[in-house]
């Protein structure tokens, strides 16, 4: 009596009964930018991904917008000589990242532009928080994050993305933004960000690996799921507009758990290592890159992600064209 294969019998029927979809409107494309002029610098562990110069990024974004990509997150790369213990540059007018945000919003007023709010690209310790005697100091870090978020808001950012997992940062950043008149700026919180080895290629891209120790006193333990719900409830209470799980693939169950409880959209960060795995296998001829990309993005959506931050956004845009 029961023949489930009937619903798979033609491509048209499969289209009709498909439960999940991925479209460009769901994707946020991460881009790396460095100060000054020059050619794009390839990131060896992320084939197809570059650090763009200040001019290069505008041309690259024009190409992406042409392909239909509407949402971007920007990460700045600074030389070690500009870093210090208190990430001073992160909210200083000389910070070229703020200049880039200004230029991008001027040139592409309709795109969604998201930032990273964390100390690590500016920190001489390579940590997301203030380091004192080997310890990451939470509450003093919040002060710095608040200033960073306000500086980015002044430059025209649409969404700030606190990515450091300090306690209380969403509430602190929300008040700082509101007190400075930036009620329009959204917060996408990195709600459940795990201490993951899958960030390796990203840290290569930004030279942002911790100089000492690891990030396990602030990023989450990969063994934990209920703890992600605790972070979710706090972020919702503190005023997060969107919440995120990161990485995506090893944490599909966490995406699902957050989706069931969250009253705001849930994002997932398909991180650098997840991108690198598929690219490397495809380069060896071991996997079909495009099919694996599609299957991976679909799985993240099926798990419950409304939004996916992915280095595959441009490849996806080309594939569906
Ligand atoms: C840092 C930050 C990281 C990523 C995004 N923001 C790395 C880290 O926490 O060490 C990782 C992104 C990726 O691997 O693609 N605040």
Boltz pocket constraint, residues with backbone or C-beta under 6 A from the ligand:
constraints:
  - pocket:
      binder: B
      contacts: [[A, 116], [A, 117], [A, 118], [A, 120], [A, 128], [A, 163], [A, 164], [A, 198], [A, 199], [A, 200], [A, 201], [A, 202], [A, 203], [A, 208], [A, 270], [A, 271], [A, 272], [A, 273]]
      max_distance: 6.0
